């Protein structure tokens, strides 16, 4: 593109800027910027010429052009030659001062162009701007604003000019009568002070390293006198905030003796603004800067003012926050920065003020105090080092507070403590336990009402505690020895169940870290006196295996538990490492492939039981297996509130007993299980039956012997008598015991080895099932009317018949009680209501008949006819709207014959 073409294209675009459509205006400005990216000097010159030629162009459009020029300048200032820079400087200076109007966008855009050029051509810009900043004449407000902005954008270039600028400006302060102009001067003094401090802090990089603070002290104090003693008293809130914003950085440039002299008036003066302003960010920021200046000169006055400072600052943190806007949050940070300054210079006084306030029952005061405490633990770590025991002991009452806001604040304090070595002190473990307790809070399903802004819920406390525990475990190296192996103590108690997933994840990380450090440091030393409360490897194995049966509960505790088991293999048993490297990933992969909705609970439990059997086979240590079975039985009462998990634990016990070679241990545990089971719970009856059935796979004789001993015990004869008029609760409980025992026999029959079970079917299994079902009172046979007991009998008879039928010797087996059992089933079927399905008894009884009719001896023809007639009559009368159960019964009936 030739220069003339760029100019023409620029003019064409500039002519389109006054378009009424804002979208067109935006596109034109974007095109101008793109053109400037390609040919910056030509575009800038074209814009300058256009504005000069179009003096009547409205202010908003002029501002658009100037903003486009600023964008190009910021990107290509180093490609600009001096002549083009001068052209742009003169244009921007002229545009900036054309009108006396204060603070319009047009002036601000022109000022920004000068600031952009001043990043490289500061001398040329200053020459032009200072020509409009003459002694004795109140300058245009945009000139002052430009000087202020230049000092921030190019401190190294501007600071050498500041002494002369300040000497010229000081008389102007008395000439400024309008509050708006005073605000401009305040902002300028603030920025001048900030850029001077930046310059002095980086003298090694500054163009003139001889610049000293003293060069500014006299002028800054003169300006301070005007601002503090005169302008701060203004009724205009904006001016007061501008004054206080300037006083902060200015205080660092005051002569030391003058600052000391002014502090008794300055600090109360700034603190008083808290009562006058709702938005206190500038007040807090300036106060922090003044405190830093006072500390840097070793002020003694600060000690005298300390109490009033602490009270005022504490109130600012404890005040209820109406919103979480960035300005409010920034203000809180500035107040906390003030506490950091005070903590560094007067740690004893600060803690003497703060710690007693933790004992208050007022929520706001306690939460605010905890926030301050957390902050100074992080920001004044060196000063708090020797105060750790006092700070830890002061947390006693906050730890007992049930308010969710307080809980969240306590968790955050504990997180800070963890990073700075507090939890390694005596009493530190109490803080860890507190975090785990909060992790164990039950998750809220659906809040009854939406939480208002700033309101804490138990769920938010739980989530922040979970994050804290994981972060402390994974990022704070010094916490490794605190948490390991201490966190193991929380694995087995039921009250920490909801915290299992975060506990397991933290322990896995800690274990892997120790494993990398060396195997000896990784292994859990169970016999060490210091770790007397650690759960045994048997307790850990049992707990993690059982909770894995409900794998998606608690944010995936199944996978977390299995991963922990895997990394603990050496601590569980030295032979497991190689095997679990294969088997555990397969279980985890299975969980990844499913969700809570698609997982088959039966299949998953069977996989876990196979994993347990495989583990026991690898260990092949009878004493170890006996200890595991003892621990499993010991943990049973812990799962009374979770029936599904208790049911699974019963299956684990059966599996473990099946793996032991100690008959005495098997008999002892089976006897205890039968005596202590909660028979009124259906899941527990089912679990107990599964347990005995699994155990019978390898210990059939001992299982049957314990069952028979229990059947003969007095437990089945409570409250049974012909003269019993009132059927009390204990009789109902006896019915439940009978149901469980009958189920036990069914599971024993279906699981025990077929070649062994045939000999026991009639002599032991069916005889005792019949004894449980009916009772003789004074020689009279009394049968139960309890439908649940009937159903258990029918189900167990199905299992017994199925076991016999599936045996290789089934064809040679003579079932002498076959006709009696078929007749019993037909009684049950006929007793069912002909017009409705209320229970599964009818269906299950027909299914039992299906198995029984295939066994020897064959039924007589009349008996067969009675069975067919009875089944058909029972089914055909059923209404069709019974969810398909009637058709299922019909199918069972036809399959039987």
C-alpha positions in Angstrom: 0.0 0.0 0.0 1.3 3.4 -0.9 1.2 6.3 1.5 -1.5 8.1 -0.5 -3.6 5.0 -0.6 -3.3 4.5 3.2 -4.3 8.1 3.7 -7.3 7.8 1.4 -8.4 4.6 3.0 -8.0 6.1 6.5 -10.1 9.2 5.4 -12.8 6.9 4.0 -13.0 5.0 7.3 -12.9 8.2 9.3 -15.8 9.7 7.3 -17.9 6.7 8.3 -17.3 7.1 12.1 -20.3 9.5 12.6 -22.7 6.8 11.4 -25.8 6.5 13.6 -25.4 2.7 14.0 -23.1 1.9 16.9 -22.2 -1.4 15.3 -20.9 0.4 12.2 -19.0 2.8 14.5 -17.4 -0.2 16.2 -16.5 -1.9 12.9 -14.9 1.3 11.6 -12.8 1.8 14.7 -11.7 -1.9 14.4 -10.8 -1.4 10.8 -8.8 1.7 11.7 -6.8 -0.2 14.3 -6.2 -3.0 11.8 -4.9 -0.5 9.3 -2.7 1.0 12.1 -1.3 -2.4 12.8 0.0 -2.6 9.2 1.0 1.0 8.7 1.1 2.7 12.1 2.8 6.0 11.2 0.6 6.6 8.1 -2.6 5.8 10.0 -1.6 8.2 12.9 -0.7 11.0 10.6 -4.0 10.5 8.7 -6.0 10.7 11.9 -4.2 13.8 13.0 -4.8 15.5 9.7 -8.5 14.4 9.7 -9.1 15.8 13.1 -7.4 19.1 12.3 -9.4 19.5 9.1 -12.7 18.5 10.7 -12.7 20.9 13.7 -16.5 20.7 13.9 -16.6 16.9 14.3 -18.6 16.1 17.5 -16.8 15.2 20.7 -17.9 11.5 20.9 -16.5 10.8 17.4 -13.3 12.7 18.1 -12.9 10.5 21.2 -13.3 7.4 19.0 -10.6 8.5 16.7 -8.3 9.2 19.6 -8.9 5.8 21.2 -8.0 4.1 17.9 -4.8 6.1 17.9 -4.0 5.1 21.5 -4.5 1.4 20.6 -2.0 1.7 17.7 0.5 3.6 19.9 0.4 1.1 22.6 1.3 -1.7 20.2 3.8 0.2 18.0 5.4 2.9 20.1 8.9 1.6 19.4 8.3 1.9 15.6 7.4 5.6 15.9 9.8 8.3 14.7 10.3 11.5 16.6 8.6 13.7 14.0 5.4 11.6 14.0 5.5 11.5 17.8 5.6 15.4 17.9 2.7 15.6 15.5 0.6 13.3 17.7 1.7 15.1 20.9 0.6 18.5 19.6 -2.7 17.1 18.4 -3.5 15.3 21.7 -2.5 18.4 23.8 -4.7 20.6 21.7 -7.7 18.2 21.8 -7.2 17.8 25.6 -7.5 21.5 26.4 -10.0 22.7 23.9 -12.8 22.8 26.4 -12.9 23.7 30.1 -15.4 20.9 30.8 -14.2 18.5 33.4 -13.7 14.8 32.9 -15.3 14.2 29.5 -14.4 11.1 27.4 -12.9 13.3 24.7 -10.4 14.9 27.1 -9.6 11.5 28.7 -9.0 9.9 25.3 -6.6 12.8 24.3 -4.8 12.4 27.7 -4.4 8.7 27.1 -2.8 9.4 23.7 -0.2 11.6 25.5 0.5 8.9 28.1 0.9 6.3 25.4 3.5 8.5 23.5 5.2 9.3 26.9 6.2 5.7 27.4 9.0 6.4 24.9 9.0 10.1 24.2 8.6 11.4 27.8 10.7 14.5 27.4 8.8 15.7 24.3 5.5 15.0 26.1 6.6 16.7 29.3 7.8 19.8 27.3 4.3 20.1 25.8 2.4 19.4 28.9 4.5 21.6 31.2 4.0 24.5 28.8 0.4 24.4 30.0 1.4 23.9 33.6 2.6 27.4 34.5 3.2 28.9 38.0 0.5 31.0 39.4 -2.1 29.8 36.9 -4.6 27.1 37.8 -4.0 24.5 35.0 -6.6 22.6 33.0 -7.6 19.5 35.0 -6.7 17.2 32.1 -3.1 18.5 32.3 -2.8 17.5 35.9 -4.5 14.1 35.2 -2.0 13.5 32.3 1.0 14.3 34.6 -0.4 11.8 37.2 -1.0 9.1 34.6 2.5 9.6 33.1 4.1 9.1 36.5 2.4 5.7 36.8 3.0 4.5 33.3 6.7 5.7 33.1 8.0 6.2 36.6 11.7 6.2 35.6 11.0 8.9 33.0 8.8 11.1 35.2 10.3 11.1 38.7 13.2 13.4 37.7 10.6 16.0 36.8 8.6 15.7 40.0 10.5 18.1 42.3 9.9 20.9 39.8 6.3 19.8 39.3 5.6 19.7 43.0 7.1 23.1 43.6 4.9 24.5 40.9 1.8 22.6 42.1 1.9 23.5 45.8 0.7 27.1 45.4 -2.0 25.9 43.0 -3.5 23.8 45.9 -4.7 27.0 47.6 -6.1 28.3 44.3 -8.3 25.2 43.7 -11.7 26.2 45.1 -13.8 23.5 43.3 -14.0 20.1 44.9 -13.7 18.4 41.5 -10.3 20.2 40.9 -9.2 19.3 44.4 -10.0 15.7 43.6 -7.7 15.9 40.5 -4.8 17.3 42.6 -5.3 14.6 45.2 -5.1 11.9 42.6 -2.0 13.5 41.1 -0.3 13.6 44.6 -1.2 10.0 45.1 0.3 8.9 41.8 3.3 11.0 42.2 4.0 9.5 45.6 3.4 5.9 44.3 5.8 6.4 41.3 8.4 8.0 43.6 8.3 5.0 45.9 8.5 2.7 43.0 11.6 4.6 41.7 13.3 4.5 45.1 12.6 0.8 45.5 14.3 0.1 42.2 17.3 2.5 42.2 19.6 -0.1 40.8 17.6 0.0 37.6 16.8 3.8 37.6 18.4 6.2 35.2 19.5 8.5 38.0 20.5 6.5 41.1 21.3 9.6 43.1 17.6 10.5 43.6 16.8 10.5 47.4 13.6 10.5 49.5 14.7 13.8 51.0 14.3 15.6 47.7 10.5 15.2 48.0 10.0 15.3 51.8 9.5 19.1 52.2 7.0 19.5 49.3 5.1 16.4 50.2 4.7 17.6 53.8 3.4 20.9 52.6 0.9 19.2 50.4 0.0 16.8 53.3 -0.7 19.8 55.5 -3.3 21.2 53.0 -4.9 17.8 52.3 -5.2 16.6 55.9 -5.9 19.8 57.8 -8.2 21.5 55.2 -9.5 19.2 52.4 -10.2 16.2 54.6 -12.8 18.2 56.4 -14.9 18.7 53.2 -18.5 17.5 53.1 -17.9 16.1 49.7 -17.4 12.3 50.1 -15.5 11.9 46.8 -13.0 14.5 47.9 -12.5 12.9 51.3 -11.8 9.5 49.7 -9.4 11.1 47.2 -7.6 12.8 50.1 -7.3 9.6 52.2 -6.1 7.7 49.1 -3.3 10.2 48.6 -2.3 10.3 52.3 -1.4 6.6 52.3 1.6 6.7 49.8 2.4 10.3 50.9 3.1 9.1 54.4 6.1 7.1 53.2 7.7 10.3 51.9 7.1 12.5 55.0 10.2 13.3 57.1 10.4 10.7 59.9 10.0 13.3 62.7 7.0 14.9 60.9 5.3 11.6 60.5 5.8 10.8 64.2 4.5 14.2 65.1 1.4 13.8 62.9 0.4 10.2 63.8 -1.6 11.1 66.9 -3.9 13.2 64.7 -3.5 11.3 61.4 -4.6 7.8 62.7 -7.8 8.9 64.4 -8.6 11.1 61.5 -8.4 8.2 59.1 -10.2 5.9 61.4 -13.1 8.4 61.7 -13.8 7.9 58.0 -15.0 4.4 58.6 -18.2 5.9 60.1 -18.7 8.3 57.2 -18.3 6.0 54.2 -20.1 2.8 53.3 -17.3 1.8 50.9 -14.2 1.7 52.9 -11.6 0.3 50.5 -9.6 3.5 50.1 -9.7 4.1 53.9 -8.4 0.6 54.7 -5.8 0.7 52.0 -4.5 4.1 53.1 -4.5 3.1 56.7 -2.4 0.1 55.9 0.2 2.3 54.1 0.3 4.7 57.0 0.9 1.9 59.5 3.6 0.5 57.3 5.3 3.9 57.2 5.0 4.3 61.0 6.5 0.9 61.5 9.3 1.6 59.1 10.4 4.7 61.1 10.1 2.8 64.4 7.2 5.0 65.7 6.5 4.9 69.4 3.2 6.7 68.9 1.8 3.6 67.3 1.8 1.7 70.6 -0.4 4.4 72.2 -2.9 4.2 69.3 -2.9 0.4 69.1 -6.0 -0.3 71.1 -8.2 2.0 69.1 -6.7 0.7 65.9 -7.5 -2.9 66.9 -11.0 -2.1 67.9 -11.8 -0.2 64.7 -10.1 -2.8 62.4 -11.7 -5.7 64.2 -15.1 -4.1 63.7 -14.5 -3.8 60.0 -13.8 -7.5 59.6 -16.8 -8.5 61.8 -19.3 -6.1 60.1 -21.9 -8.1 58.1 -21.0 -8.1 54.4 -24.0 -7.4 52.2 -22.4 -8.6 49.1 -19.3 -10.4 47.8 -18.5 -7.7 45.2 -14.8 -7.3 44.3 -14.7 -3.9 46.0 -16.0 -5.3 49.3 -13.6 -8.2 49.1 -10.7 -5.9 48.4 -11.6 -3.7 51.4 -11.5 -6.8 53.6 -8.1 -7.7 52.2 -6.8 -4.2 53.0 -8.0 -4.5 56.6 -6.3 -7.8 57.0 -3.1 -6.2 55.6 -3.3 -3.7 58.5 -3.5 -6.7 60.9 -0.4 -8.1 59.3 1.5 -4.9 60.0 0.4 -4.9 63.6 1.2 -8.6 64.0 4.7 -7.9 62.9 5.3 -5.0 65.2 3.2 -5.9 68.2 2.4 -9.7 68.2 1.7 -9.9 71.9 -0.7 -7.0 72.0 -2.5 -8.3 69.0 -3.0 -11.8 70.3 -4.0 -10.5 73.7 -6.7 -8.6 71.9 -7.8 -11.4 69.5 -7.7 -14.7 71.4 -10.2 -13.8 74.1 -12.7 -12.8 71.4 -12.7 -16.4 70.2 -14.5 -17.3 73.4 -17.5 -15.2 72.5 -20.8 -16.9 71.4 -21.5 -14.1 68.9 -21.3 -15.6 65.4 -20.0 -12.4 63.6 -17.3 -11.7 66.3 -16.1 -15.3 66.3 -16.0 -15.6 62.5 -14.3 -12.3 62.1 -11.7 -13.1 64.7 -11.0 -16.5 63.1 -10.5 -14.8 59.7 -8.0 -12.4 61.2 -6.2 -15.3 63.0 -6.0 -17.3 59.8 -4.5 -14.3 58.0 -1.8 -13.5 60.6 -0.9 -17.2 60.8 -0.1 -17.0 57.1 1.3 -13.5 56.8 3.2 -13.1 60.1 4.5 -16.7 60.4 7.8 -15.7 62.0 6.2 -13.6 64.7 3.6 -16.3 65.5 6.2 -19.1 65.7 6.6 -18.9 69.5 2.8 -18.3 70.0 1.7 -21.6 68.5 0.7 -23.3 71.8 -1.4 -20.3 72.9 -3.1 -20.1 69.5 -3.9 -23.8 69.5 -5.3 -23.7 73.0 -7.5 -20.8 72.1 -9.3 -22.9 69.6 -11.0 -25.0 72.2 -14.4 -23.2 72.2 -14.6 -22.5 68.4 -14.1 -26.2 67.8 -17.4 -26.8 69.8 -19.4 -24.3 67.8 -22.2 -25.8 65.7 -22.7 -22.7 63.5 -21.8 -23.5 59.9 -20.1 -20.1 59.3 -17.9 -20.6 62.3 -17.2 -24.2 61.2 -16.0 -23.0 57.8 -13.8 -20.3 59.4 -12.3 -22.9 61.8 -11.5 -25.2 58.9 -9.7 -22.4 57.1 -7.7 -21.6 60.3 -6.7 -25.2 60.6 -5.6 -25.2 56.9 -3.4 -22.2 57.6 -2.1 -24.0 60.8 -1.2 -27.1 58.7 1.0 -25.0 56.4 2.9 -23.5 59.2 3.6 -26.4 61.5 1.0 -25.9 64.2 -0.5 -29.4 63.8 2.9 -30.9 64.7 2.5 -29.4 68.2 0.7 -31.0 71.1 -3.0 -30.6 70.5 -2.5 -30.5 66.7 -4.2 -33.9 66.2 -7.4 -32.5 67.7 -7.5 -30.1 64.7 -7.0 -33.0 62.3 -9.9 -34.9 63.9 -12.1 -31.8 63.6 -11.5 -31.7 59.8 -12.3 -35.4 59.5 -15.5 -34.8 61.5 -16.6 -32.1 59.1 -15.8 -34.3 56.1 -18.2 -36.9 57.7 -21.1 -34.5 57.8 -24.0 -36.1 55.9 -24.4 -34.5 52.4 -27.6 -32.5 52.0 -29.9 -33.9 49.4 -32.0 -30.9 48.6 -32.0 -27.7 50.7 -35.4 -26.8 52.0 -34.9 -23.2 50.9 -32.3 -21.5 48.7 -29.4 -20.2 50.8 -29.2 -16.4 51.0 -26.1 -14.6 49.9 -23.3 -15.4 52.3 -25.2 -18.1 54.2 -23.3 -21.2 54.9 -24.7 -24.8 54.7 -23.5 -28.0 56.2 -22.8 -29.1 52.7 -20.4 -26.2 52.0 -18.6 -26.9 55.3 -18.3 -30.5 54.3 -16.9 -29.7 50.8 -14.4 -27.2 52.0 -13.2 -29.7 54.7 -12.8 -32.4 52.0 -10.8 -30.0 49.9 -8.7 -28.9 52.9 -7.9 -32.5 53.9 -6.8 -33.4 50.4 -4.7 -30.3 49.9 -3.0 -30.6 53.3 -2.3 -34.3 52.5 -0.9 -33.7 49.0 0.8 -30.2 49.1 2.1 -29.8 52.7 5.1 -32.0 53.0 5.5 -31.4 56.7 2.1 -32.8 57.4 3.0 -36.3 56.2 4.3 -37.4 59.6 1.2 -35.9 61.3 -1.4 -37.6 59.1 0.4 -40.9 58.6 -0.6 -43.2 60.1 -3.0 -41.1 62.3 -5.7 -41.0 59.6 -6.1 -44.7 59.8 -7.8 -44.3 63.2 -10.8 -42.8 61.4 -11.3 -45.6 58.9 -13.3 -48.0 61.1 -15.5 -45.9 63.5 -19.0 -45.7 62.0 -19.3 -42.0 62.8 -16.7 -41.3 60.2 -18.3 -43.3 57.4 -19.2 -40.3 55.3 -15.6 -39.2 55.4 -14.2 -42.5 54.0 -13.7 -41.3 50.4 -11.5 -38.3 51.3 -9.7 -40.3 54.0 -8.9 -43.0 51.5 -7.7 -40.6 48.9 -5.4 -38.8 51.3 -4.0 -42.1 52.7 -3.4 -43.3 49.2 -1.4 -40.2 48.4 0.5 -40.4 51.7 1.2 -44.1 51.2 2.6 -43.6 47.7 4.8 -40.8 48.9 6.2 -43.0 51.6 6.6 -45.8 49.2 8.7 -43.6 47.0 10.9 -42.8 50.0 11.5 -46.4 50.8 9.6 -49.6 51.8 10.6 -49.5 55.4 9.1 -46.1 56.0 6.0 -47.0 54.1 4.9 -50.1 56.1 2.5 -49.3 58.9 4.1 -50.3 62.2 1.1 -51.8 64.0 3.1 -52.9 67.0 4.6 -49.5 67.7 3.5 -48.1 71.1 2.9 -44.7 69.7 0.3 -46.0 67.3 -1.7 -48.1 69.8 -5.0 -46.9 68.4 -4.4 -47.9 64.9 -6.9 -50.4 63.4 -5.3 -53.8 62.7 -4.8 -55.0 59.1 -7.8 -57.3 59.6 -9.9 -54.4 60.7 -8.8 -52.2 57.7 -9.3 -55.1 55.3 -12.8 -55.8 56.6 -13.9 -52.2 56.6 -12.6 -51.3 53.2 -14.0 -54.5 51.6 -17.5 -54.0 53.2 -17.9 -50.3 52.2 -16.8 -51.2 48.7 -20.0 -53.3 48.4 -21.9 -50.0 47.9 -19.3 -48.5 45.6 -20.8 -45.3 44.3 -22.0 -44.0 47.6 -20.1 -41.1 49.2 -18.5 -39.8 46.0 -17.2 -43.2 44.9 -16.0 -44.7 48.1 -15.7 -48.2 46.5 -13.0 -47.2 44.1 -11.2 -45.1 46.8 -11.3 -48.0 49.3 -10.0 -50.5 46.8 -7.1 -48.2 45.8 -6.2 -47.8 49.4 -6.2 -51.6 49.9 -4.0 -52.0 46.9 -1.3 -49.6 48.1 -1.5 -51.1 51.6 -0.8 -54.7 50.4 2.5 -54.9 52.2 0.9 -53.8 55.5 -2.1 -56.2 55.0 0.1 -59.3 54.2 3.5 -59.5 52.5 2.3 -62.1 50.0 -0.5 -59.9 48.5 1.4 -57.4 46.4 1.8 -59.3 43.2 -1.7 -60.7 43.2 -3.5 -57.5 44.1 -1.6 -55.7 41.3 -3.7 -57.8 38.9 -7.0 -58.3 40.8 -7.7 -54.8 42.2 -7.3 -52.9 38.8 -9.9 -55.3 37.3 -12.4 -54.4 40.0 -11.7 -50.7 39.4 -12.1 -51.1 35.7 -15.5 -52.8 36.3 -16.6 -49.8 38.4 -15.5 -47.4 35.7 -17.6 -49.2 33.1 -20.7 -48.8 35.2 -22.7 -46.3 37.1 -25.0 -46.5 40.1 -27.9 -47.1 37.8 -26.3 -49.8 35.6 -24.4 -51.7 38.2 -25.8 -55.1 39.1 -25.5 -55.3 42.9 -25.5 -59.1 42.9 -22.7 -59.4 40.3 -20.6 -56.7 42.0 -20.9 -58.5 45.4 -20.0 -61.8 43.8 -16.8 -60.2 42.3 -15.8 -58.9 45.7 -16.4 -62.3 47.3 -14.3 -63.9 44.6 -11.6 -61.3 45.3 -11.8 -62.2 49.0 -11.6 -65.9 48.3 -8.6 -65.4 46.0 -6.9 -63.2 48.6 -7.4 -65.8 51.3 -6.0 -68.5 49.0 -2.9 -66.5 48.3 -2.3 -65.8 52.0 -3.0 -69.4 52.9 -2.3 -68.7 56.6 -4.9 -70.3 58.9 -4.0 -68.1 61.9 -4.3 -64.9 59.7 -7.6 -66.1 58.3 -9.0 -66.9 61.8 -8.0 -63.3 62.9 -9.8 -61.9 59.9 -13.0 -63.9 60.7 -12.8 -62.7 64.3 -12.6 -59.1 63.2 -15.4 -59.5 60.7 -17.7 -60.8 63.4 -16.6 -58.0 65.7 -17.6 -55.4 63.1 -21.1 -56.8 62.5 -22.9 -54.6 65.0 -21.4 -51.5 63.4 -23.5 -52.0 60.3 -26.9 -52.3 62.0 -27.9 -49.0 60.3 -26.9 -50.1 56.8 -28.7 -53.5 56.1 -27.2 -54.0 52.6 -23.6 -53.7 53.9 -24.3 -55.9 56.9 -25.8 -58.5 54.6 -22.6 -58.4 52.5 -20.5 -58.7 55.7 -22.3 -61.9 56.6 -21.3 -63.2 53.2 -17.7 -62.2 53.8 -17.8 -64.0 57.1 -19.1 -67.2 55.4 -16.4 -66.9 52.8 -13.6 -66.4 55.4 -14.9 -69.2 57.6 -15.0 -71.4 54.6 -11.3 -70.7 54.0 -10.1 -71.7 57.6 -9.1 -75.2 58.5 -10.0 -74.7 62.2 -13.3 -76.4 62.9 -13.3 -75.0 66.4 -13.2 -71.5 65.1 -16.0 -72.3 62.6 -18.3 -73.8 65.2 -17.6 -70.9 67.7 -18.4 -68.2 65.1 -21.4 -69.9 63.7 -22.8 -70.4 67.2 -22.3 -66.7 68.1 -23.8 -65.5 64.8 -26.9 -67.6 65.3 -27.2 -66.3 68.9 -26.7 -62.6 68.2 -28.3 -62.1 64.8 -31.1 -59.4 64.6 -33.8 -61.8 63.2 -36.4 -59.1 62.9 -34.4 -57.6 60.0 -35.1 -59.2 56.7 -31.7 -58.3 55.2 -30.0 -59.8 58.2 -31.9 -63.0 58.0 -31.0 -63.3 54.4 -27.3 -62.4 55.1 -27.1 -65.0 57.9 -28.5 -67.7 55.6 -26.0 -66.8 52.9 -23.2 -66.9 55.5 -24.0 -70.4 56.6 -24.6 -71.5 53.0 -21.2 -70.3 51.9 -19.5 -71.8 55.0 -21.2 -75.1 54.3 -19.2 -75.4 51.0 -16.2 -76.6 53.0 -17.7 -77.2 56.5 -21.0 -78.9 55.9 -20.9 -81.1 59.0 -20.0 -78.3 61.3 -22.6 -76.0 59.8 -25.4 -78.5 60.1 -24.3 -79.4 63.7 -24.5 -75.8 64.8 -27.9 -75.3 63.1 -29.3 -78.4 64.8 -28.0 -77.3 68.2 -29.6 -74.0 67.8 -32.9 -75.5 66.6 -33.0 -77.7 69.7 -32.3 -74.7 72.0 -35.0 -73.0 74.0 -35.0 -70.0 71.6 -37.8 -71.7 69.5 -40.1 -72.4 72.5 -40.6 -68.9 73.9 -44.2 -67.9 74.4 -45.5 -71.1 72.7 -48.3 -72.8 74.6 -51.9 -73.9 74.0 -53.1 -71.8 76.8 -51.4 -68.6 75.5 -54.3 -66.1 75.1 -52.2 -63.1 74.1 -49.6 -63.3 71.3 -46.9 -61.0 72.6 -44.0 -59.6 70.6 -41.6 -62.3 71.6 -43.7 -64.9 69.8 -43.5 -62.7 66.7 -39.7 -62.6 67.1 -39.6 -66.4 67.3 -41.4 -66.6 64.0 -38.6 -64.5 62.5 -36.0 -66.8 64.0 -37.7 -69.8 62.5 -37.9 -68.1 59.1 -34.1 -67.4 59.2 -33.3 -71.0 60.2 -35.4 -72.4 57.4 -33.6 -70.1 55.0 -30.3 -71.2 56.4 -31.1 -74.8 55.6 -32.1 -73.9 52.1 -28.9 -72.0 51.4 -26.8 -74.8 53.0 -28.5 -77.3 50.7 -28.1 -75.3 47.5 -24.4 -74.3 48.1 -22.9 -77.4 49.8 -21.2 -80.0 47.6 -23.8 -82.1 45.8 -22.1 -85.4 46.6 -22.3 -84.6 50.3 -25.7 -82.9 50.6 -27.8 -85.8 49.3 -27.1 -87.8 52.4 -28.2 -85.0 54.6 -31.4 -83.8 52.8 -33.9 -85.9 54.6 -32.0 -86.9 57.7 -31.0 -83.4 58.7 -32.1 -80.6 56.4 -35.8 -81.3 55.8 -36.3 -82.8 59.3 -35.1 -79.6 60.9 -36.9 -77.3 58.4 -40.2 -79.1 59.3 -39.5 -78.8 63.0 -39.0 -75.0 62.6 -42.2 -74.7 60.6 -44.5 -76.6 62.9 -44.4 -77.0 66.7 -46.0 -79.8 68.8 -47.8 -78.5 71.9 -49.1 -81.3 74.2 -48.6 -83.8 71.4 -50.7 -81.7 69.0 -49.0 -80.4 65.8 -49.4 -76.7 65.4 -48.5 -75.1 62.1 -47.8 -71.4 61.6 -50.1 -69.0 59.9 -47.4 -66.5 59.3 -47.2 -65.9 55.5 -43.5 -64.8 55.8 -42.6 -68.1 57.4 -44.5 -70.0 54.8 -42.7 -68.2 52.0 -39.3 -69.0 53.6 -40.2 -72.6 53.8 -41.3 -72.6 50.1 -38.1 -70.8 49.0 -35.9 -73.2 51.0 -37.7 -76.2 49.6 -37.1 -74.9 46.1 -33.4 -74.6 46.9 -33.3 -78.1 48.4 -35.1 -79.6 45.5 -32.9 -77.7 43.0 -29.8 -79.0 44.8 -31.0 -82.6 44.6 -32.1 -82.2 41.0 -28.7 -80.8 39.9 -26.8 -83.6 41.6 -25.1 -86.2 39.4 -26.8 -88.9 41.6 -30.3 -87.3 41.3 -31.6 -90.2 39.2 -30.6 -92.8 41.9 -31.9 -90.7 44.8 -35.1 -91.9 46.4 -36.9 -89.0 48.0 -39.1 -90.7 50.5 -40.8 -87.4 51.7 -41.6 -86.3 48.1 -45.4 -87.0 48.3 -45.6 -85.3 51.7 -43.8 -82.2 50.5 -45.9 -81.9 47.3 -49.0 -82.2 49.4 -47.7 -79.5 51.6 -47.1 -77.2 48.6 -50.6 -77.9 47.3 -52.1 -76.9 50.7 -50.2 -73.6 50.5 -51.5 -73.1 46.9 -55.1 -73.8 47.8 -54.9 -71.5 50.8 -54.0 -68.6 48.6 -57.0 -66.3 47.6 -58.3 -67.4 44.2 -59.0 -63.8 43.0 -55.7 -62.0 43.8 -51.9 -62.3 44.2 -50.9 -61.0 47.6 -47.7 -62.9 48.1 -45.1 -64.9 46.2 -46.2 -68.1 48.0 -48.3 -69.4 45.1 -45.6 -68.9 42.5 -42.7 -70.3 44.6 -44.8 -73.3 45.7 -45.5 -74.2 42.0 -41.8 -73.8 41.3 -41.0 -76.2 44.2 -43.4 -78.7 42.6 -41.5 -78.3 39.3 -38.4 -79.6 40.9 -40.1 -82.2 43.2 -42.0 -84.0 40.4 -38.8 -84.9 38.6 -37.5 -86.8 41.6 -38.1 -90.4 42.5 -40.5 -92.0 43.4 -43.0 -90.9 40.8 -46.3 -89.5 42.1 -49.4 -91.7 41.8 -51.7 -90.9 39.0 -54.4 -89.5 41.3 -51.8 -87.3 43.1 -50.6 -86.0 39.7 -54.1 -85.2 38.7 -54.7 -83.4 42.0 -51.6 -81.3 41.5 -52.5 -80.3 38.0 -56.1 -79.5 38.9 -55.0 -77.6 42.0 -52.4 -75.5 40.1 -54.7 -74.7 37.2 -57.7 -73.9 39.4 -55.5 -71.5 41.5 -54.1 -69.7 38.4 -57.1 -69.5 36.0 -59.3 -67.5 38.4 -56.7 -64.8 38.7 -57.6 -61.4 37.1 -55.5 -60.4 34.1 -54.3 -57.0 35.6 -51.8 -58.5 38.0 -48.6 -57.3 36.2 -48.0 -60.6 34.5 -47.7 -62.6 37.8 -50.7 -64.8 36.8 -49.1 -65.7 33.5 -45.8 -66.5 35.2 -47.7 -68.8 37.6 -49.4 -70.5 34.6 -46.0 -71.0 32.9 -44.6 -72.5 36.1 -47.7 -74.8 36.4 -47.3 -76.1 32.8 -43.6 -76.6 33.1 -44.2 -78.8 36.2 -45.8 -81.5 34.1 
